[in-house]
Amino acid sequence: MIFSPVEIQETVNMFMRQKLDIRCITMGISLLDCACEDEKRACSRIYDKVMKYAGKLVQTGQDIEKEYGVPIINKRISVTPIALVAGASGAKSYVEYCKTLDRCARELGVNFIGGFSALVQKGITPADRILIDSIPEALSSTECVCASVNVGTTKNGINMDAVKLMGETIKKTAEASASCPVNACSKLVVFTNAPEDNPFMAGAFHGPGEGDAVINVGVSGPGVILAAAREFKGKPINELADGIKKIAFKITRMGQLVGAEAARRLGVGFGILDLSLAPTPAVGDSVARILEEIGLEGAGAPGTTAALAMLTDMVKKGGVMASTNVGGLSGAFIPVSEDEGMINAVKQHSITLEKLEAMTCVCSVGLDMIAIPGDTSAATISGIMADEMAIGMVNNKTTAVRLIPAPGKKAGDWVEFGGLLGGCPVMDVNRFSCADFINRGGRIPAPIHSFRN
């Protein structure tokens, strides 16, 4: 017998009671061969190629769900950073490229398509500048497109001109979408060390070093890890860590099966498996609640960063043993609006922006889905961004910022984004100015340990 009755029942419980799911299958598609001097022809090529490869993505996901009994929550697409594709056209705005991607997403039935992106860690090309300038109108006039900009790497340092520009762009994007159902900043991420194979939105794009088309899978399971933590209540931390690692192994094997099968049916390569713990607003699907089960009165209490470090490391160790295709971000997300435990922690004042920043030193991403007062200055947004980018640069890890200025809102007010994006209280922001620092521009040099060859 391959599986014992106990193991089969354990798996059934993961799905039925502990909210285990495949959070997303994301098809990455290269658009490098769609570049053209004529904007309309380039957009036509993009539409044709995305429809060709992803035409059966949603149906394939639904078929696998039915046959294997595995919930696949989101079917998504990521594409080559549009700044690399649209630069050949000579267009003065890339809004039409964004609308083409949005049309593809809506016709295919995917909830998000990522890749309205630019890579500016060392410098900004004219195409990069046009894309960034297009972001406010592009994201506020479309529903499904996500944008990202990589402003730093461990190897290159941090492009502070880009950091300043993105602070201004985030402000403009919030203002442009003030009358929209969803604040468009919820679809905009700024990175350091952005991975080229990330299946999660809003930061997914298909890196220029990737193949023509691949399937990347994002597996989640905070509820399963929470159940494992309850089994080890009162036990030494090393025993708890071992239990989390074993559960992460099982979760990853399930994701490997689904990803490989999806890739086979769609006739593309299997890229990576990202085993990040990605929470949702649903009760029981929270990273913050895991931290509380470990022994904290509330997420943000002293010891939170240590507990999160252990959790993230065990998830990675269990995953790496289960699959040779682990990549993307892999670890634990701590988005405020998408985690009901984090929302509660903010309400109780046990989590602050500064504590979240400390936690990002050891988790997967960074300051994610955080609503801030609408009157926060562009320079302050850039300063928060620069701090987060520095953590990623120095620690040779991916960090990101998804800050959402809420027009007309102040600290303590509630902001609703809807659906998977959830809602959250507006967090207070340090009011001391960093404008002189941000206005210097230039580039923060790469750290000494980046010089490896």
C-alpha positions as CSV (number, residue, x, y, z in Angstrom):
1,M,0.0,0.0,0.0
2,I,1.5,3.4,-1.1
3,F,-0.5,5.5,1.4
4,S,-1.8,4.4,4.8
5,P,-5.4,5.1,5.9
6,V,-4.0,7.6,8.4
7,E,-2.1,9.5,5.7
8,I,-5.2,9.6,3.5
9,Q,-7.4,10.9,6.3
10,E,-4.7,13.5,7.1
11,T,-4.7,14.8,3.6
12,V,-8.6,14.9,3.5
13,N,-8.5,16.9,6.7
14,M,-6.0,19.4,5.1
15,F,-8.5,20.2,2.4
16,M,-11.8,19.9,4.2
17,R,-10.9,21.5,7.6
18,Q,-7.6,23.3,7.3
19,K,-8.1,25.3,4.1
20,L,-5.2,23.7,2.2
21,D,-5.2,24.7,-1.5
22,I,-3.2,25.6,-4.5
23,R,-3.3,29.3,-4.2
24,C,-2.4,29.8,-7.9
25,I,-1.2,28.3,-11.1
26,T,0.5,31.1,-13.1
27,M,1.5,30.7,-16.7
28,G,4.5,32.7,-17.6
29,I,4.7,33.8,-21.3
30,S,7.6,35.4,-23.1
31,L,6.6,38.4,-25.2
32,L,10.1,39.2,-26.4
33,D,9.2,38.1,-30.0
34,C,6.2,40.5,-30.0
35,A,8.3,43.7,-30.0
36,C,7.5,45.8,-33.1
37,E,8.0,49.4,-34.3
38,D,4.3,49.7,-34.8
39,E,2.4,49.8,-31.4
40,K,-0.9,48.4,-32.8
41,R,0.9,45.5,-34.5
42,A,2.9,44.8,-31.2
43,C,-0.4,44.8,-29.2
44,S,-1.9,42.4,-31.7
45,R,1.0,40.1,-31.5
46,I,0.8,40.1,-27.7
47,Y,-2.9,39.3,-27.7
48,D,-2.4,36.5,-30.2
49,K,0.5,34.9,-28.2
50,V,-1.2,35.1,-24.8
51,M,-4.4,33.7,-26.2
52,K,-2.5,30.9,-27.9
53,Y,-0.7,29.7,-24.9
54,A,-3.2,30.5,-22.1
55,G,-6.4,29.7,-24.0
56,K,-6.9,26.5,-22.0
57,L,-5.4,27.6,-18.7
58,V,-8.6,28.1,-16.7
59,Q,-10.3,25.0,-18.1
60,T,-7.2,22.9,-17.4
61,G,-7.1,24.2,-13.8
62,Q,-10.8,23.4,-13.3
63,D,-10.3,19.9,-14.8
64,I,-7.5,19.1,-12.4
65,E,-9.5,20.4,-9.5
66,K,-12.3,18.0,-10.3
67,E,-10.1,15.0,-11.0
68,Y,-7.7,15.4,-8.0
69,G,-10.1,17.1,-5.5
70,V,-7.5,19.8,-5.0
71,P,-8.8,23.4,-4.8
72,I,-7.0,25.7,-7.2
73,I,-8.0,29.2,-6.1
74,N,-6.5,31.4,-8.8
75,K,-5.5,30.9,-12.5
76,R,-3.1,33.7,-13.6
77,I,-0.7,34.9,-16.2
78,S,2.6,36.7,-16.1
79,V,4.4,38.1,-19.1
80,T,7.8,39.6,-20.0
81,P,8.3,43.1,-18.5
82,I,6.4,45.3,-20.9
83,A,9.2,48.0,-20.9
84,L,11.4,45.4,-22.6
85,V,8.8,44.8,-25.3
86,A,7.2,48.2,-25.9
87,G,10.5,50.1,-26.2
88,A,10.8,49.2,-29.8
89,S,7.5,50.9,-30.7
90,G,8.4,54.5,-30.0
91,A,5.1,55.0,-28.3
92,K,4.9,57.9,-25.8
93,S,2.5,56.0,-23.5
94,Y,2.1,52.3,-22.8
95,V,-1.5,52.4,-21.7
96,E,-2.6,50.6,-24.8
97,Y,-0.2,47.7,-24.0
98,C,-1.8,47.5,-20.5
99,K,-5.3,47.5,-22.0
100,T,-4.3,44.7,-24.3
101,L,-3.2,42.6,-21.4
102,D,-6.4,43.4,-19.5
103,R,-8.5,42.3,-22.5
104,C,-6.6,39.0,-22.6
105,A,-7.2,38.4,-18.9
106,R,-10.9,39.2,-19.1
107,E,-11.5,37.0,-22.1
108,L,-9.5,34.1,-20.6
109,G,-11.2,34.4,-17.2
110,V,-8.0,34.8,-15.1
111,N,-8.2,37.2,-12.2
112,F,-4.8,38.8,-12.7
113,I,-2.1,39.2,-15.4
114,G,1.3,40.5,-14.2
115,G,4.1,42.0,-16.1
116,F,3.4,45.7,-16.7
117,S,6.9,46.0,-15.3
118,A,10.3,47.6,-15.6
119,L,13.7,46.6,-14.3
120,V,15.6,49.8,-13.2
121,Q,18.0,48.6,-10.5
122,K,21.0,50.3,-12.2
123,G,19.5,52.9,-14.5
124,I,16.3,54.0,-16.2
125,T,15.9,53.7,-20.0
126,P,13.5,55.9,-22.0
127,A,11.2,52.8,-22.2
128,D,11.4,52.3,-18.5
129,R,10.5,55.9,-17.9
130,I,7.5,55.8,-20.2
131,L,6.2,52.6,-18.5
132,I,6.5,54.2,-15.0
133,D,4.8,57.4,-16.2
134,S,2.0,55.3,-17.7
135,I,1.3,53.4,-14.4
136,P,-1.3,55.7,-12.9
137,E,-3.5,55.8,-16.0
138,A,-2.9,52.2,-17.0
139,L,-3.8,50.7,-13.6
140,S,-6.7,53.0,-12.9
141,S,-8.3,52.2,-16.3
142,T,-7.9,48.4,-16.2
143,E,-9.1,45.7,-13.8
144,C,-6.8,42.7,-14.1
145,V,-3.3,44.1,-14.8
146,C,-0.6,44.2,-12.1
147,A,2.5,46.3,-12.3
148,S,5.9,46.0,-10.7
149,V,9.2,47.9,-10.8
150,N,12.5,46.5,-9.6
151,V,14.6,49.3,-8.1
152,G,17.5,47.5,-6.6
153,T,19.6,44.3,-6.3
154,T,22.4,43.1,-4.0
155,K,24.7,43.1,-7.0
156,N,23.9,46.6,-8.2
157,G,22.7,48.5,-5.1
158,I,19.6,50.7,-5.0
159,N,18.7,53.2,-7.7
160,M,17.5,56.1,-5.6
161,D,16.4,58.1,-8.6
162,A,13.9,55.2,-9.2
163,V,12.9,55.1,-5.6
164,K,12.1,58.8,-5.7
165,L,10.2,58.4,-8.9
166,M,8.2,55.4,-7.6
167,G,7.1,57.4,-4.4
168,E,5.7,60.0,-6.7
169,T,4.1,57.4,-8.9
170,I,2.4,55.6,-6.0
171,K,0.8,59.0,-5.0
172,K,-0.3,59.7,-8.5
173,T,-1.8,56.2,-8.9
174,A,-3.8,56.5,-5.7
175,E,-5.2,59.9,-6.8
176,A,-5.9,58.6,-10.3
177,S,-8.0,55.7,-8.9
178,A,-9.7,57.6,-6.1
179,S,-13.1,57.1,-7.8
180,C,-12.4,53.5,-8.8
181,P,-13.9,50.5,-6.9
182,V,-10.3,49.4,-6.0
183,N,-7.3,51.6,-5.2
184,A,-4.9,50.8,-8.1
185,C,-2.0,50.9,-5.7
186,S,-3.1,47.4,-4.6
187,K,-1.9,46.2,-8.0
188,L,1.6,47.9,-7.8
189,V,4.7,46.5,-6.2
190,V,8.2,47.9,-5.9
191,F,11.0,45.3,-5.5
192,T,14.6,44.7,-4.7
193,N,16.0,41.4,-6.0
194,A,12.7,40.6,-7.8
195,P,12.5,36.9,-8.7
196,E,11.9,36.2,-12.4
197,D,9.6,33.2,-11.6
198,N,7.2,34.5,-9.0
199,P,3.7,33.1,-9.4
200,F,2.1,35.5,-6.9
201,M,0.5,38.8,-7.7
202,A,0.9,41.7,-7.8
203,G,4.6,41.2,-8.4
204,A,4.7,38.4,-10.9
205,F,6.5,38.9,-14.3
206,H,8.1,36.4,-16.7
207,G,11.8,37.1,-16.6
208,P,13.9,37.6,-19.7
209,G,15.9,34.5,-18.8
210,E,12.9,32.3,-18.7
211,G,11.7,30.0,-21.6
212,D,8.9,30.7,-24.0
213,A,6.1,29.5,-21.6
214,V,6.1,27.8,-18.2
215,I,3.7,26.9,-15.4
216,N,4.7,28.3,-12.0
217,V,2.7,27.1,-8.9
218,G,2.0,28.9,-5.7
219,V,1.1,26.6,-2.8
220,S,-0.4,27.9,0.4
221,G,-1.5,26.4,3.7
222,P,-1.5,28.6,6.8
223,G,-4.4,26.6,8.2
224,V,-2.5,23.3,7.9
225,I,0.6,24.8,9.6
226,L,-1.7,26.2,12.3
227,A,-3.1,22.8,13.0
228,A,0.4,21.4,13.2
229,A,1.4,24.0,15.7
230,R,-1.6,23.1,17.9
231,E,-0.4,19.5,18.0
232,F,2.9,20.7,19.5
233,K,1.5,23.0,22.1
234,G,3.9,23.3,25.1
235,K,6.6,21.3,23.4
236,P,10.2,22.6,22.8
237,I,10.6,24.9,19.8
238,N,12.8,22.4,18.0
239,E,10.1,19.7,18.1
240,L,7.6,22.2,16.8
241,A,10.0,23.2,14.0
242,D,10.4,19.6,13.0
243,G,6.6,19.2,12.8
244,I,6.2,22.3,10.6
245,K,9.0,21.0,8.3
246,K,7.2,17.7,7.9
247,I,3.9,19.3,7.0
248,A,5.6,21.7,4.6
249,F,7.1,18.6,2.9
250,K,3.6,17.1,2.4
251,I,2.1,20.4,1.1
252,T,5.0,20.7,-1.4
253,R,4.5,17.2,-2.8
254,M,0.9,18.0,-3.5
255,G,1.9,21.2,-5.3
256,Q,4.5,19.4,-7.3
257,L,1.9,16.9,-8.5
258,V,-0.6,19.6,-9.6
259,G,2.1,21.8,-11.3
260,A,3.6,19.0,-13.3
261,E,0.2,17.8,-14.4
262,A,-0.9,21.3,-15.4
263,A,2.3,21.8,-17.4
264,R,1.9,18.5,-19.2
265,R,-1.7,19.1,-20.2
266,L,-0.9,22.6,-21.5
267,G,2.2,21.5,-23.4
268,V,4.6,23.8,-21.6
269,G,7.5,23.4,-19.2
270,F,7.0,23.1,-15.4
271,G,8.9,26.1,-13.9
272,I,8.9,26.4,-10.2
273,L,6.9,25.7,-7.0
274,D,6.6,28.6,-4.6
275,L,5.7,27.3,-1.2
276,S,5.0,30.6,0.5
277,L,2.4,30.7,3.3
278,A,0.0,33.1,1.6
279,P,-2.9,34.1,3.9
280,T,-6.4,35.2,3.0
281,P,-8.9,37.3,4.9
282,A,-10.8,34.1,5.9
283,V,-10.6,33.1,9.5
284,G,-8.2,30.2,10.0
285,D,-6.1,31.1,7.0
286,S,-3.7,33.5,8.8
287,V,0.1,33.6,9.4
288,A,-0.5,35.9,12.4
289,R,-2.6,33.2,14.1
290,I,0.3,30.7,13.6
291,L,2.6,33.1,15.4
292,E,0.1,33.4,18.2
293,E,-0.2,29.6,18.5
294,I,3.6,29.4,18.8
295,G,3.3,31.4,22.0
296,L,2.8,35.1,21.3
297,E,-0.1,37.0,22.9
298,G,-0.4,38.9,19.6
299,A,1.5,39.2,16.4
300,G,4.0,42.0,16.9
301,A,4.8,41.1,20.6
302,P,8.4,40.6,21.5
303,G,9.6,37.4,20.0
304,T,7.6,37.8,16.8
305,T,10.6,38.2,14.5
306,A,12.3,35.1,16.0
307,A,9.1,33.0,15.6
308,L,8.6,34.2,12.0
309,A,12.2,33.4,11.2
310,M,11.8,29.8,12.5
311,L,8.5,29.4,10.6
312,T,9.9,30.7,7.3
313,D,13.0,28.5,7.6
314,M,11.1,25.3,8.3
315,V,8.7,25.9,5.4
316,K,11.7,26.3,3.1
317,K,13.5,23.3,4.5
318,G,10.5,21.0,4.1
319,G,9.8,22.3,0.6
320,V,13.4,21.9,-0.6
321,M,13.4,18.2,0.5
322,A,10.1,17.6,-1.4
323,S,10.9,19.3,-4.8
324,T,13.8,20.2,-6.9
325,N,11.7,23.0,-8.5
326,V,11.4,25.2,-5.5
327,G,11.7,28.9,-6.4
328,G,9.8,32.2,-6.6
329,L,9.7,33.7,-3.1
330,S,9.0,30.7,-0.8
331,G,8.5,31.4,2.9
332,A,5.8,33.4,4.6
333,F,3.8,36.4,3.4
334,I,2.6,39.0,6.0
335,P,0.2,41.2,4.0
336,V,-1.9,43.3,6.4
337,S,-5.2,43.5,4.5
338,E,-5.1,39.8,3.4
339,D,-4.6,38.3,6.9
340,E,-7.4,38.5,9.5
341,G,-4.9,38.0,12.3
342,M,-2.7,40.8,11.1
343,I,-5.7,43.1,10.8
344,N,-6.6,42.2,14.4
345,A,-3.1,42.9,15.5
346,V,-3.1,46.4,13.9
347,K,-6.5,47.1,15.6
348,Q,-5.0,46.2,18.9
349,H,-1.8,48.2,18.3
350,S,0.5,45.2,18.7
351,I,1.7,45.7,15.1
352,T,3.2,48.9,13.9
353,L,4.8,49.8,10.5
354,E,8.2,49.7,12.2
355,K,7.6,46.2,13.6
356,L,6.4,45.0,10.2
357,E,9.7,46.3,8.7
358,A,11.7,44.3,11.3
359,M,9.7,41.2,10.4
360,T,10.5,41.5,6.7
361,C,14.2,40.8,7.5
362,V,13.2,37.1,7.9
363,C,10.0,36.6,5.8
364,S,9.4,36.2,2.1
365,V,8.6,39.6,0.8
366,G,8.1,42.9,2.6
367,L,5.7,45.7,3.5
368,D,2.7,44.2,1.7
369,M,-0.9,45.6,1.3
370,I,-0.5,48.3,3.9
371,A,-2.9,51.3,3.8
372,I,-1.4,54.6,4.9
373,P,-2.9,58.0,5.3
374,G,-3.9,59.7,2.0
375,D,-1.9,62.8,2.8
376,T,1.4,60.9,3.2
377,S,4.0,62.7,1.1
378,A,5.7,61.1,-1.9
379,A,9.1,61.6,-0.2
380,T,7.9,59.7,2.9
381,I,6.6,56.9,0.7
382,S,10.0,56.8,-1.0
383,G,11.8,56.8,2.4
384,I,9.7,53.8,3.6
385,M,10.5,52.1,0.3
386,A,14.2,52.8,0.6
387,D,14.4,51.3,4.0
388,E,12.7,48.1,2.8
389,M,14.9,47.9,-0.3
390,A,18.0,48.2,1.9
391,I,16.9,45.2,3.9
392,G,16.7,43.2,0.7
393,M,20.0,44.5,-0.7
394,V,22.1,43.9,2.4
395,N,20.5,40.5,3.2
396,N,20.6,39.2,-0.4
397,K,16.9,38.5,-0.4
398,T,13.7,39.6,-2.1
399,T,11.9,42.5,-0.4
400,A,9.0,44.5,-1.8
401,V,6.7,47.4,-0.9
402,R,3.0,47.5,-1.7
403,L,1.9,50.7,0.0
404,I,-1.6,52.1,-0.5
405,P,-2.2,55.8,0.2
406,A,-5.9,56.0,1.0
407,P,-7.3,59.4,-0.3
408,G,-9.2,61.3,2.4
409,K,-8.4,58.7,5.1
410,K,-6.3,59.1,8.3
411,A,-4.7,56.6,10.7
412,G,-7.3,54.3,12.2
413,D,-9.8,54.6,9.4
414,W,-10.9,51.5,7.6
415,V,-10.2,50.9,3.9
416,E,-11.9,48.1,1.9
417,F,-10.3,46.5,-1.2
418,G,-12.7,43.6,-1.6
419,G,-12.2,39.9,-2.5
420,L,-8.9,38.3,-1.9
421,L,-7.4,41.8,-1.3
422,G,-9.5,42.2,1.9
423,G,-9.5,45.4,3.9
424,C,-7.5,46.9,6.8
425,P,-7.1,49.9,9.1
426,V,-5.0,52.7,7.9
427,M,-1.6,52.5,9.6
428,D,0.1,55.5,11.2
429,V,3.3,56.8,9.5
430,N,6.3,58.6,11.0
431,R,5.8,62.3,10.2
432,F,9.4,63.3,10.4
433,S,10.7,64.3,6.9
434,C,13.2,62.5,4.8
435,A,12.8,64.7,1.7
436,D,16.4,66.0,1.7
437,F,17.7,62.4,1.7
438,I,15.3,61.3,-1.1
439,N,15.9,64.4,-3.2
440,R,19.7,63.6,-3.4
441,G,19.0,60.9,-6.0
442,G,21.9,58.9,-7.3
443,R,22.5,55.3,-6.3
444,I,23.2,53.5,-3.0
445,P,26.3,51.4,-3.8
446,A,26.1,47.6,-3.6
447,P,27.2,46.1,-0.2
448,I,30.7,44.8,0.2
449,H,29.6,41.1,0.2
450,S,28.1,41.6,-3.3
451,F,31.5,41.4,-4.9
452,R,31.6,37.6,-5.5
453,N,33.0,36.1,-8.7
